[in-house]
Amino acid sequence: MTEPDVLVRPAPEPDRTVAYGPAPEHLADVWLPAAQSGRPLVLLVHGGFWRPAYDRAHTRPMAAALRDAGWPVASLEYRRVPGHPDVTTGDVRRAVEVLPGQAGSAGTVLVGHSAGGHLVLWAAATCPPEGLLGTVALAPVADLALAEQADLGRGAVTAFLGAAANTRRDLDPVRGSSPATPVILVHGADDHEVPLDTSRSYLRAHPAASLDELPATGHYELIDPLAPAFARLLNALDLLTRQDKKNTL
């Protein structure tokens, strides 16, 4: 199967790459707007069904487009070791603690796609960074038990956990606590990689969240700055920023 264009499309290099820990994977590509925008840092977590074959490189078109729209971005890498989910979540925990301070931005928004959507929902509920304004989960694997039942990614959940989903309820966003800050889910109605039902399940469990359902939209358009659906991410970021300003008045 041919990979979607956005996963392999050439994109500008990041402005710099920083370390957030001692492991070789403890890196984040940083993208900074040309002028100070006063906007919060977008802490971006890539997808790929938690598998080592997919890294942060495929987020470069997305990160560069966000930077060009005035958003500072840190696109983090993390270890992906099948059967050892605590390695992955431990890296995300460390990254959300360290990277916002390195960027020096006014607040943070967590953004994740697919498996990265799962990770940002988990982080928002269990280890939110200081100054978290909210979370945008793009086509997230938000219900691990449902994803396991549907055999998403040909056994991706079982491979990630090294066990059945019901043995790691602590890592399942649907079965965890609700984040204290706003959550916006964005999901395509024609997503065959991670079906819309996973986000609907999260919304039933956490009704304070909001779900933006996009008709005639698949899995990868959400991270493709050339696709019309990418505007919904920009809208979600603007909404979270406006809500924060309103709350501080």
C-alpha positions as CSV (number, residue, x, y, z in Angstrom):
1,M,0.0,0.0,0.0
2,T,1.3,3.4,-0.9
3,E,1.8,5.7,2.0
4,P,-0.2,8.9,2.1
5,D,1.7,11.8,0.6
6,V,1.8,13.8,3.8
7,L,3.9,11.1,5.5
8,V,6.7,11.4,3.0
9,R,6.4,14.9,1.7
10,P,9.5,17.0,1.9
11,A,9.3,19.8,4.4
12,P,11.5,22.6,5.9
13,E,14.0,21.6,8.6
14,P,13.1,22.6,12.2
15,D,14.6,25.8,13.6
16,R,16.4,23.7,16.2
17,T,16.3,20.4,17.9
18,V,16.4,20.1,21.7
19,A,16.8,17.3,24.2
20,Y,14.4,16.7,27.0
21,G,16.2,13.6,28.5
22,P,19.2,11.3,28.2
23,A,17.9,8.7,25.7
24,P,18.7,9.2,22.0
25,E,14.9,9.4,21.4
26,H,14.5,12.2,24.0
27,L,14.4,14.9,21.3
28,A,12.0,17.5,20.0
29,D,12.1,19.5,16.8
30,V,11.3,23.2,17.6
31,W,9.6,25.5,15.1
32,L,9.4,29.2,16.0
33,P,7.4,32.0,14.2
34,A,9.5,34.7,12.7
35,A,7.9,37.3,15.0
36,Q,6.8,37.0,18.6
37,S,3.1,36.0,18.5
38,G,2.4,35.6,22.2
39,R,0.7,32.3,21.4
40,P,1.1,29.2,23.6
41,L,3.4,26.4,22.6
42,V,1.9,23.6,20.6
43,L,3.4,20.4,22.0
44,L,2.9,17.9,19.2
45,V,2.9,14.1,19.6
46,H,3.0,12.0,16.4
47,G,1.1,8.9,15.7
48,G,2.0,5.6,14.0
49,F,0.2,3.1,16.3
50,W,3.1,3.3,18.9
51,R,5.3,1.4,16.5
52,P,9.1,2.1,16.0
53,A,8.6,2.4,12.2
54,Y,7.0,5.8,12.5
55,D,8.8,8.8,14.0
56,R,8.3,12.6,14.2
57,A,9.7,13.3,10.7
58,H,6.2,12.9,9.2
59,T,4.9,15.8,11.3
60,R,7.2,18.3,9.7
61,P,4.8,19.6,7.0
62,M,2.2,20.1,9.8
63,A,4.7,21.7,12.2
64,A,6.0,24.1,9.6
65,A,2.5,25.1,8.7
66,L,1.6,25.8,12.3
67,R,4.8,27.8,12.7
68,D,3.9,29.8,9.6
69,A,0.5,30.5,11.1
70,G,2.1,32.0,14.2
71,W,2.3,29.0,16.5
72,P,5.5,27.9,18.2
73,V,5.7,24.1,18.0
74,A,7.7,21.4,19.7
75,S,7.3,18.1,17.9
76,L,8.5,15.4,20.3
77,E,10.0,12.0,19.8
78,Y,9.5,9.2,22.2
79,R,10.5,5.6,22.5
80,R,8.3,3.0,20.9
81,V,9.1,-0.4,22.3
82,P,6.4,-3.1,21.6
83,G,5.1,-4.6,24.8
84,H,6.6,-1.9,27.0
85,P,4.0,0.9,27.1
86,D,5.4,2.5,30.3
87,V,8.6,3.3,28.4
88,T,6.5,5.4,25.9
89,T,4.2,7.0,28.5
90,G,7.3,7.7,30.7
91,D,8.9,9.6,27.9
92,V,5.7,11.6,27.2
93,R,5.5,12.4,30.9
94,R,9.1,13.7,30.9
95,A,8.6,15.7,27.7
96,V,5.5,17.5,28.9
97,E,7.3,18.4,32.1
98,V,10.5,19.7,30.4
99,L,9.7,21.1,27.0
100,P,7.3,23.9,27.9
101,G,10.0,25.5,30.1
102,Q,12.6,25.2,27.3
103,A,10.3,27.0,24.9
104,G,9.5,29.8,27.2
105,S,6.0,30.3,25.7
106,A,2.9,31.6,27.5
107,G,1.1,28.3,28.2
108,T,0.9,25.0,26.3
109,V,-1.6,23.2,24.1
110,L,-1.2,19.4,23.7
111,V,-1.9,18.2,20.1
112,G,-1.6,14.6,19.0
113,H,-2.7,12.5,16.0
114,S,-3.8,8.9,16.1
115,A,-1.7,7.1,18.7
116,G,-0.3,10.5,19.5
117,G,-3.9,11.5,20.2
118,H,-4.2,8.7,22.7
119,L,-1.0,9.9,24.4
120,V,-2.0,13.5,24.7
121,L,-5.4,12.5,26.2
122,W,-3.6,10.3,28.7
123,A,-1.1,13.1,29.5
124,A,-3.8,15.7,29.9
125,A,-5.6,13.6,32.5
126,T,-2.6,12.2,34.4
127,C,0.4,14.5,34.0
128,P,-0.7,17.8,32.5
129,P,2.1,20.4,32.0
130,E,2.0,23.5,34.0
131,G,0.1,26.1,32.1
132,L,-1.9,23.6,30.0
133,L,-4.7,25.5,28.2
134,G,-6.2,22.4,26.6
135,T,-5.8,19.4,24.3
136,V,-6.6,18.8,20.7
137,A,-6.8,15.1,19.8
138,L,-6.8,14.4,16.0
139,A,-8.4,11.0,15.1
140,P,-7.2,9.7,18.5
141,V,-7.1,6.0,19.6
142,A,-9.2,7.3,22.5
143,D,-10.6,3.9,23.5
144,L,-8.0,1.1,23.8
145,A,-10.5,-1.6,24.5
146,L,-12.7,-0.7,21.5
147,A,-9.6,-0.4,19.3
148,E,-8.4,-3.8,20.4
149,Q,-11.8,-5.3,19.7
150,A,-11.8,-3.8,16.2
151,D,-8.2,-5.0,15.6
152,L,-7.0,-1.5,14.6
153,G,-3.6,-1.5,13.0
154,R,-3.6,-5.3,12.9
155,G,-3.2,-5.8,16.6
156,A,-1.6,-2.5,17.4
157,V,-3.1,-2.2,20.9
158,T,-2.0,-5.6,22.0
159,A,1.4,-5.1,20.5
160,F,1.7,-1.7,22.3
161,L,0.6,-3.0,25.7
162,G,2.0,-6.5,25.5
163,A,-1.3,-7.5,27.1
164,A,-5.0,-7.2,26.8
165,A,-6.4,-3.7,27.0
166,N,-8.5,-4.5,30.0
167,T,-5.3,-5.2,32.0
168,R,-4.1,-1.6,31.5
169,R,-7.1,0.5,32.2
170,D,-4.8,3.1,33.6
171,L,-3.6,3.8,30.0
172,D,-7.0,3.9,28.4
173,P,-8.3,7.5,28.1
174,V,-12.0,6.4,28.1
175,R,-11.5,4.7,31.4
176,G,-9.4,7.3,33.1
177,S,-10.3,10.6,34.7
178,S,-11.4,13.6,32.8
179,P,-8.7,16.3,32.1
180,A,-9.1,19.5,34.1
181,T,-8.6,21.6,31.0
182,P,-10.7,21.6,27.8
183,V,-10.5,18.8,25.3
184,I,-11.4,19.1,21.6
185,L,-11.5,15.9,19.5
186,V,-11.4,16.3,15.7
187,H,-12.2,13.2,13.7
188,G,-13.1,12.4,10.1
189,A,-16.3,10.5,9.4
190,D,-14.6,8.4,6.7
191,D,-11.6,7.5,8.8
192,H,-10.8,3.8,8.2
193,E,-7.6,3.7,10.2
194,V,-9.1,4.9,13.5
195,P,-12.9,4.9,13.1
196,L,-15.0,7.8,14.5
197,D,-16.6,5.6,17.1
198,T,-13.4,5.7,19.2
199,S,-13.8,9.5,19.6
200,R,-17.6,9.1,20.2
201,S,-16.8,6.6,23.0
202,Y,-14.5,9.2,24.6
203,L,-17.2,11.8,24.4
204,R,-19.7,9.5,26.2
205,A,-17.2,8.9,29.0
206,H,-16.1,12.6,29.2
207,P,-19.1,14.7,28.2
208,A,-17.3,18.0,29.0
209,A,-15.1,17.4,25.9
210,S,-16.2,18.5,22.4
211,L,-16.1,16.5,19.2
212,D,-15.8,18.1,15.7
213,E,-16.9,15.4,13.2
214,L,-15.7,16.1,9.7
215,P,-17.8,14.6,6.8
216,A,-16.0,13.1,3.8
217,T,-12.7,13.2,5.7
218,G,-10.2,10.4,6.4
219,H,-7.4,9.8,8.8
220,Y,-4.5,11.8,7.3
221,E,-6.2,14.9,6.1
222,L,-6.2,16.2,9.7
223,I,-2.4,16.5,9.7
224,D,-2.0,17.7,6.0
225,P,-1.7,21.5,5.7
226,L,-2.8,21.2,2.1
227,A,-6.1,19.6,3.0
228,P,-9.2,21.6,3.9
229,A,-9.6,19.7,7.1
230,F,-6.4,21.2,8.5
231,A,-8.3,24.4,9.1
232,R,-10.2,22.7,11.8
233,L,-7.0,22.2,13.8
234,L,-6.3,25.9,13.5
235,N,-9.8,26.7,14.6
236,A,-9.5,24.4,17.7
237,L,-6.2,26.1,18.7
238,D,-7.8,29.5,18.3
239,L,-10.8,28.4,20.4
240,L,-8.6,27.2,23.3
241,T,-6.6,30.4,23.2
242,R,-9.8,32.5,23.2
243,Q,-11.2,30.5,26.1
244,D,-8.1,31.0,28.1
245,K,-8.2,34.8,27.6
246,K,-11.8,34.9,28.6
247,N,-11.0,32.9,31.8
248,T,-8.3,35.4,32.8
249,L,-10.5,38.5,32.4
